Amino acid sequence: MLSVGVDIGGTKILGALVSESGEIIYEARVPSPAQDPDLMVMTVVDLIRDVSSHAKEKVVGAGVAAAGFIDANQSTILYAPNLNWRNEPFRDRLAQHLDLPIVIENDANAAGWAEYKFGAGKNTKDMVMLTLGTGVGGAVVADYKLRRGGFGMAGELGHVRVVQDGKQCGCGRKGCVEQYSSGTAVVKAARKLAGSAGPAGQRLRELKERDGELGGQQVYAALLEQDPAVLGIFRDAGRYLGQAMATITAVLDPEVYVIGGGVSEAGDLILDPIREGFLGDLPARGFRPEARIVTAAFTNQAGVIGAADLARESLAKL
């Protein structure tokens, strides 16, 4: 059986036709009208139609992944700050134009499910995924099931507090790990360093002058050069994330942590400090098994693969 996965981002939307084994048969990308809910509906409808037209067998349904709070019925986007949505009945609006069952899913949940079924978390019973991008997303699989919580909002692991009275977070609290370990936080720290007069930020200033900006690409280039200051930024980000994971372990006790998102491309340069922070804060260390910490198997396609598979599973239960 084939199903369609759609992953809505702030700048682009990816759609894919996905097999039961997680293989992408066909994919397409279109620009994301992030601030226009009405245009967003028709853009996603047209993308699902386009992707479905490439199927040589029946398409059983479509899963649409988006950042934000999704209700327990997988139908309404309750809150999506980057997409200008509040209590948006997205599933019903899509269904008005499509003769295809639809489910809506949180984007981190979709990516996590792809890793659990087909990627780095395959053959485990309990897995946690953390995605390090604009924010820190999370997905929890426990006893072979994706945990959405009583209201559909479980897995917001980027809002585990790691610094009491720390940096202000968009969620309204202070000290959330998202403010220390996300790609946004890493770039912000690099820009602050580059803006100082000290020698530590010299390489970052050179990259900014060369390219006319200092963003993720330039910070990553300095990391690959093993610039000491940038290595320090990544060490701090990794240790904070590891500390948050130690707290999560006290509650969920996963077998494996899968680290995804753009920051994870740093490999051991981020994984090593994550492991250091994790083991340093792990409750009862030495008297319990220690979870594996690995990078994600998928990159930009995890969301569509997971959304498509979750749609197939949800619809099979009806």
Secondary structure, DSSP 8 states (H G I E B T S, - for coil): -EEEEEEE-SSEEEEEEE-TTS-EEEEEEEE--TT-HHHHHHHHHHHHHHHHTT-SS-EEEEEEEESSEE-TTS--EEEETTTTEEEE-HHHHHHTT-SS-EEEEEHHHHHHHHHHHHSTTTT-SSEEEEEESSSEEEEEEETTEE---TTS-TT-GGG-B-STT-SB-TTS-BSBTHHHHSHHHHHHHHHHHHTSSSGGGHHHHHHHHHHS--SHHHHHHHHHTT-HHHHHHHHHHHHHHHHHHHHHHHHH--SEEEEESGGGGGTHHHHHHHHHHHHHH-TTTTSS---EEEE-S-STTHHHHHHHHHHHHHHHT-
